[in-house]
Amino acid sequence: MADKDISQAVIARLPRYFRYLGDLKEKGVERISSQELSDIMKVTASQIRQDFNNFGGFGQQGYGYNVNYLFDEISKILGIDRQHSLVIIGAGHLGKAIAGYTNFTRRGFVFKGAFDRDPALFGTMIRDVEVRPIDEVEDFVRNNNIEIAVLTIPKDQAVPMAHKLADCGIKAIWNFAHVDLDVPNNIQVENVHLSDSLMKLSYNISRYEKTIKQ
């Protein structure tokens, strides 16, 4: 694959392709055309071809796409053909829910540690992971080759924590705190603002209701 800039819109669609191709694999489907994939995913066939052409195409004219091959190639592009080690910082309800979602492990995301400020949580278990004092997180990240930190802490704590994580070599932050983080460019940040998603949903409800009234 040529070294080129890929739009965020294309990147955002890759996990969806991966998920649908996984379903097709489980059903025993060996090959699929861009039109057939379009019918399933409700994305135009031309868009699918354009997306895949960013990475070399993958298909053969008159044959379509080999499902297993395409699934494996997208897995490599997404970097989930190998394991990634994570820690959760904030072992409250949201942190526990994320750690308890077993599908992350199936995708190669392995939780190695959980941290919190509340002494009442120290030593408790989230699945098979012990909750540790938050003061231990920096040494733990350094000593256990942790790549990703999941922040489920209040926003006033998230900014200083992000700076500490940057200093101890974290590669990426999955940020559920309702604040944008200012970290070095070599650290990848994915912000998940849950209320933003709900407001978007509210907007779409309002827009639909206006449409049917016209």
Beta strands, then each sheet from edge to edge (+ up, - down):
strand 1: 31-32
strand 2: 65-66
strand 3: 84-89
strand 4: 109-116
strand 5: 125-126
strand 6: 129-133
strand 7: 148-151
strand 8: 172-175
strand 9: 188-191
sheet 1: 1+ 2-
sheet 2: 5+ 6- 4- 3- 7- 8- 9-
end
